[in-house]
Amino acid sequence: MSSFLLMAASALVIAIGGTPLVRYAALRMGILDNPSARKIHSAPVPLMGGAAIYLAFIAALALWGERSYVNEVVGIFVGATLVSIIGALDDSRGMGSYLKLLFQLAAAFILILSGVQVRLFHGIFDIALTLLWVVGITNAFNLLDNMDGLSSGVATIAAAFFTLLAAMSDQYLVGTLAAALFGACIGFLVYNWNPAQVFMGDTGSLFLGFLLAAVGIKLRFPANSASITWMIPILVLALPVFDTTLVFFSRLRRGKNPLTTAGKDHLSHRLARRTGSQREAVLLCYLIAGGTGLASIFLTQANLQEAVIVGLASLLLAMFALWKLEFQDT
C-alpha cells in the first residue's frame, strides 16, 4: 500500500505544478471553451487541462512503476494515449461524434489485442462486452464533464476505490495504475473545482473514461466467484453509467440523437435545478459515487444471495431515480 501512496503523491504534485502551465498554454493558443446556451459557464475557460492529468499519470508511472509490468500495460497506454490525442484534436479543432466513436472503437480493439478484455463467456460475447464497456465508460466520462469539478471528482473517487480494491486482492499492477490516476485527478481538481480555472476537455475526459474502464477489466477477485465480482466495476462506476443511461433515454424519448445532441439534461443539471446550487449538485454526485463504491467493497466478501440482493436493489433504485428525474423533473 505504501507504494500506491507514493505513486498517488507523485502524480498529485506533478498535476498541481503542471496544470497552471497547461492552462497558460491553452490561453496562448486560444483553446477555450466559450459560453453558449447549452453551457453553464458565463466566460471563456481554457481547455486542455486533461493534458496535465495525462502527463502527471505517465510521469508517476515512469518514476515509480515496475519495469517488469510494461508488457502488460502497453495496450492500455497505447489505447489511452490514442483517445487522449483524439480528445485534444477535438478540443483544438473540433471533430465529429462518429469519427471520435470510430477511434474509440480502435482503442478498445487495441486493448483486446493486448489481452485486456472481459472474460466471462470465453468467446465472441466477451469481445462484444469489452467493446461496449470500454466505449461506454469512455463516453460516460465525456458526457459527465458538464459541471465544474464533476468528472474529475467522480474519477478521483472511482480511482480511489479501484486502488483500495487492488490492495485488498494484492494486485500491484492495477493498484499502481489506479493510484497514479487518483493523484493526478486530485491535483487537477484543485483548479477544476467551482469556479473552475481550467477545464479538462475531451483530452482529459476520454482519457479518464478509457483508463478507468481498462482498470475495471484488469481487476480480479480470486477470493470470490466471478458470478458475483463482475458487478464490482459497474458499481464503482455506477454514477457515470446512470448519467449516460438517463441522457440517452431522455433524448431518445424526445426524438433526439443522443450522440450528437447536447443539453442541460444530465443528472448534475437536474440536481442543480432542485438544489439551486451547482456545488451542491456536484457534492451529491460525489456522495452517490462514494455510496456505490462502498457497495462494491461489500461485494468482494458477499455470498451469491447477498450479491443478488445488492444487484437487484441497485437496479431498482436506478430505475426509480430514472423515472423520477425524467418524468417528474421540474
ZIKA-V646136 format. One record per residue. PHI is phi in whole degrees, 0 to 359 (999 if undefined). PSI is psi in whole degrees, -180 to 180 (* if undefined). OMEGA is omega in whole degrees, -180 to 180 (none if undefined). Layout:
phi=PHI psi=PSI omega=OMEGA
phi=PHI psi=PSI omega=OMEGA
//
This chain:
phi=999 psi=-31 omega=-179
phi=296 psi=-35 omega=178
phi=293 psi=-34 omega=177
phi=294 psi=-41 omega=179
phi=296 psi=-39 omega=178
phi=296 psi=-42 omega=178
phi=298 psi=-47 omega=-179
phi=296 psi=-43 omega=-179
phi=296 psi=-40 omega=180
phi=296 psi=-47 omega=179
phi=297 psi=-38 omega=178
phi=300 psi=-50 omega=-178
phi=297 psi=-43 omega=-179
phi=294 psi=-40 omega=180
phi=292 psi=-40 omega=179
phi=297 psi=-40 omega=179
phi=282 psi=-31 omega=-174
phi=273 psi=-28 omega=-176
phi=299 psi=-44 omega=177
phi=299 psi=-33 omega=179
phi=292 psi=-42 omega=178
phi=294 psi=-40 omega=178
phi=300 psi=-44 omega=180
phi=297 psi=-42 omega=179
phi=297 psi=-41 omega=179
phi=297 psi=-39 omega=177
phi=296 psi=-44 omega=-179
phi=295 psi=-36 omega=-178
phi=272 psi=-5 omega=179
phi=73 psi=26 omega=179
phi=269 psi=92 omega=-172
phi=234 psi=152 omega=172
phi=261 psi=105 omega=-176
phi=276 psi=150 omega=179
phi=298 psi=150 omega=174
phi=203 psi=175 omega=-176
phi=297 psi=-30 omega=-177
phi=269 psi=1 omega=-178
phi=246 psi=159 omega=-174
phi=255 psi=-8 omega=178
phi=272 psi=150 omega=-173
phi=254 psi=-1 omega=179
phi=220 psi=154 omega=179
phi=300 psi=139 omega=180
phi=233 psi=133 omega=179
phi=300 psi=139 omega=175
phi=263 psi=-168 omega=175
phi=74 psi=9 omega=178
phi=300 psi=-23 omega=178
phi=299 psi=-24 omega=178
phi=297 psi=-34 omega=178
phi=292 psi=-39 omega=177
phi=297 psi=-46 omega=-179
phi=299 psi=-49 omega=-177
phi=294 psi=-40 omega=179
phi=295 psi=-41 omega=179
phi=298 psi=-51 omega=-178
phi=296 psi=-43 omega=-178
phi=296 psi=-42 omega=179
phi=297 psi=-42 omega=179
phi=293 psi=-38 omega=179
phi=294 psi=-35 omega=-178
phi=285 psi=-42 omega=-169
phi=237 psi=-8 omega=-178
phi=286 psi=150 omega=177
phi=286 psi=126 omega=-179
phi=296 psi=-25 omega=-178
phi=293 psi=-15 omega=-178
phi=265 psi=1 omega=-174
phi=301 psi=-46 omega=-178
phi=299 psi=-31 omega=-178
phi=285 psi=-25 omega=-175
phi=248 psi=4 omega=-177
phi=299 psi=-38 omega=178
phi=296 psi=-40 omega=178
phi=296 psi=-45 omega=-180
phi=297 psi=-47 omega=-178
phi=296 psi=-46 omega=180
phi=296 psi=-45 omega=-180
phi=295 psi=-38 omega=178
phi=294 psi=-40 omega=179
phi=299 psi=-49 omega=-178
phi=292 psi=-31 omega=178
phi=292 psi=-41 omega=177
phi=296 psi=-43 omega=178
phi=299 psi=-40 omega=177
phi=298 psi=-41 omega=179
phi=296 psi=-40 omega=178
phi=295 psi=-38 omega=178
phi=293 psi=-40 omega=179
phi=296 psi=-39 omega=-173
phi=269 psi=-33 omega=-174
phi=236 psi=-20 omega=-176
phi=90 psi=141 omega=-179
phi=209 psi=143 omega=-179
phi=293 psi=150 omega=-178
phi=299 psi=-41 omega=-176
phi=288 psi=-33 omega=177
phi=292 psi=-42 omega=176
phi=299 psi=-40 omega=179
phi=297 psi=-39 omega=179
phi=299 psi=-44 omega=179
phi=291 psi=-33 omega=176
phi=296 psi=-40 omega=176
phi=297 psi=-40 omega=178
phi=297 psi=-42 omega=178
phi=295 psi=-38 omega=178
phi=294 psi=-38 omega=177
phi=294 psi=-33 omega=176
phi=299 psi=-43 omega=176
phi=302 psi=-48 omega=-178
phi=299 psi=-44 omega=-180
phi=295 psi=-28 omega=179
phi=274 psi=0 omega=177
phi=97 psi=3 omega=179
phi=264 psi=102 omega=-180
phi=203 psi=163 omega=175
phi=297 psi=138 omega=180
phi=229 psi=77 omega=178
phi=246 psi=-39 omega=-175
phi=244 psi=-10 omega=177
phi=58 psi=56 omega=178
phi=184 psi=-156 omega=-178
phi=298 psi=-28 omega=180
phi=293 psi=-34 omega=177
phi=295 psi=-40 omega=178
phi=295 psi=-44 omega=179
phi=297 psi=-43 omega=178
phi=296 psi=-38 omega=179
phi=296 psi=-46 omega=179
phi=298 psi=-46 omega=-180
phi=298 psi=-45 omega=-178
phi=294 psi=-50 omega=-175
phi=294 psi=-50 omega=-179
phi=293 psi=-38 omega=180
phi=296 psi=-48 omega=-179
phi=290 psi=-38 omega=177
phi=302 psi=-47 omega=180
phi=286 psi=-29 omega=179
phi=298 psi=-42 omega=179
phi=286 psi=-30 omega=174
phi=295 psi=-44 omega=177
phi=292 psi=-34 omega=-177
phi=290 psi=-19 omega=-177
phi=280 psi=68 omega=-176
phi=233 psi=5 omega=-179
phi=206 psi=146 omega=-176
phi=308 psi=125 omega=173
phi=78 psi=2 omega=-173
phi=282 psi=-61 omega=-177
phi=296 psi=-43 omega=180
phi=294 psi=-38 omega=180
phi=290 psi=-43 omega=178
phi=294 psi=-38 omega=177
phi=295 psi=-38 omega=176
phi=300 psi=-46 omega=-179
phi=295 psi=-44 omega=179
phi=298 psi=-44 omega=179
phi=296 psi=-36 omega=178
phi=297 psi=-44 omega=179
phi=291 psi=-38 omega=177
phi=296 psi=-38 omega=177
phi=297 psi=-45 omega=179
phi=296 psi=-44 omega=179
phi=297 psi=-40 omega=178
phi=294 psi=-40 omega=179
phi=294 psi=-38 omega=-179
phi=294 psi=-29 omega=-179
phi=250 psi=15 omega=175
phi=56 psi=48 omega=178
phi=251 psi=94 omega=-173
phi=295 psi=-46 omega=-176
phi=300 psi=-53 omega=-180
phi=298 psi=-39 omega=-180
phi=298 psi=-41 omega=180
phi=293 psi=-41 omega=178
phi=299 psi=-48 omega=-178
phi=293 psi=-40 omega=-179
phi=294 psi=-42 omega=178
phi=297 psi=-41 omega=178
phi=293 psi=-39 omega=178
phi=303 psi=-50 omega=-180
phi=296 psi=-42 omega=-180
phi=296 psi=-39 omega=-180
phi=292 psi=-41 omega=178
phi=297 psi=-45 omega=180
phi=300 psi=-40 omega=178
phi=288 psi=-37 omega=-177
phi=299 psi=-26 omega=177
phi=305 psi=-37 omega=-177
phi=261 psi=-13 omega=-175
phi=261 psi=-10 omega=179
phi=292 psi=149 omega=-176
phi=299 psi=129 omega=-3
phi=279 psi=128 omega=-173
phi=292 psi=137 omega=175
phi=269 psi=-19 omega=-178
phi=204 psi=147 omega=174
phi=254 psi=150 omega=178
phi=284 psi=-26 omega=-178
phi=65 psi=-176 omega=177
phi=295 psi=-25 omega=177
phi=306 psi=-43 omega=-178
phi=269 psi=-43 omega=-174
phi=294 psi=-40 omega=178
phi=292 psi=-39 omega=178
phi=297 psi=-47 omega=-180
phi=299 psi=-48 omega=-178
phi=298 psi=-45 omega=-179
phi=297 psi=-46 omega=-177
phi=293 psi=-42 omega=179
phi=293 psi=-36 omega=176
phi=297 psi=-43 omega=-180
phi=294 psi=-42 omega=178
phi=298 psi=-41 omega=178
phi=299 psi=-36 omega=178
phi=289 psi=-41 omega=-176
phi=290 psi=-24 omega=-179
phi=298 psi=136 omega=176
phi=230 psi=149 omega=-179
phi=229 psi=79 omega=-176
phi=297 psi=-20 omega=-179
phi=280 psi=-7 omega=-178
phi=221 psi=168 omega=-175
phi=281 psi=145 omega=177
phi=295 psi=-23 omega=177
phi=293 psi=-15 omega=178
phi=253 psi=-47 omega=-169
phi=286 psi=-13 omega=178
phi=297 psi=-22 omega=-179
phi=281 psi=-17 omega=-172
phi=298 psi=-53 omega=178
phi=300 psi=-34 omega=179
phi=296 psi=-41 omega=179
phi=291 psi=-39 omega=178
phi=300 psi=-37 omega=-177
phi=253 psi=25 omega=-174
phi=298 psi=-37 omega=-177
phi=294 psi=-51 omega=176
phi=297 psi=-33 omega=177
phi=296 psi=-44 omega=180
phi=294 psi=-43 omega=-179
phi=300 psi=-44 omega=179
phi=296 psi=-42 omega=178
phi=298 psi=-44 omega=179
phi=300 psi=-47 omega=-178
phi=295 psi=-45 omega=-180
phi=296 psi=-46 omega=-180
phi=298 psi=-45 omega=-177
phi=296 psi=-44 omega=-177
phi=288 psi=-39 omega=176
phi=296 psi=-39 omega=179
phi=297 psi=-32 omega=-180
phi=268 psi=7 omega=178
phi=75 psi=25 omega=-179
phi=256 psi=153 omega=174
phi=282 psi=115 omega=-176
phi=292 psi=-20 omega=-179
phi=275 psi=-29 omega=-175
phi=247 psi=-11 omega=-179
phi=272 psi=137 omega=175
phi=240 psi=155 omega=180
phi=177 psi=179 omega=-179
phi=262 psi=56 omega=-177
phi=243 psi=16 omega=180
phi=280 psi=166 omega=177
phi=305 psi=-44 omega=-178
phi=298 psi=-41 omega=179
phi=296 psi=-41 omega=-179
phi=292 psi=-40 omega=177
phi=293 psi=-38 omega=179
phi=295 psi=-38 omega=177
phi=294 psi=-36 omega=-179
phi=286 psi=-40 omega=-176
phi=270 psi=-22 omega=-177
phi=79 psi=14 omega=-176
phi=212 psi=128 omega=175
phi=295 psi=-41 omega=-179
phi=297 psi=-42 omega=179
phi=296 psi=-38 omega=179
phi=298 psi=-45 omega=179
phi=295 psi=-42 omega=179
phi=295 psi=-36 omega=176
phi=296 psi=-39 omega=177
phi=296 psi=-40 omega=175
phi=301 psi=-43 omega=-178
phi=297 psi=-43 omega=179
phi=297 psi=-45 omega=180
phi=298 psi=-39 omega=177
phi=293 psi=-39 omega=180
phi=295 psi=-44 omega=179
phi=291 psi=-31 omega=175
phi=295 psi=-41 omega=177
phi=296 psi=-38 omega=177
phi=298 psi=-36 omega=179
phi=293 psi=-36 omega=177
phi=297 psi=-42 omega=179
phi=300 psi=-39 omega=-177
phi=294 psi=-23 omega=179
phi=296 psi=-24 omega=-179
phi=245 psi=3 omega=-174
phi=280 psi=153 omega=170
phi=271 psi=178 omega=-174
phi=298 psi=-41 omega=-180
phi=297 psi=-45 omega=179
phi=297 psi=-39 omega=180
phi=294 psi=-40 omega=178
phi=297 psi=-42 omega=179
phi=298 psi=-46 omega=180
phi=297 psi=-45 omega=-179
phi=297 psi=-46 omega=180
phi=293 psi=-41 omega=179
phi=298 psi=-42 omega=179
phi=295 psi=-43 omega=-180
phi=295 psi=-45 omega=180
phi=295 psi=-40 omega=178
phi=296 psi=-41 omega=179
phi=294 psi=-42 omega=179
phi=295 psi=-39 omega=177
phi=294 psi=-43 omega=-180
phi=296 psi=-40 omega=179
phi=298 psi=-46 omega=179
phi=297 psi=-43 omega=-178
phi=296 psi=-44 omega=-177
phi=286 psi=-36 omega=-175
phi=277 psi=-39 omega=-173
phi=256 psi=-12 omega=178
phi=237 psi=16 omega=179
phi=290 psi=132 omega=-179
phi=251 psi=* omega=none
//
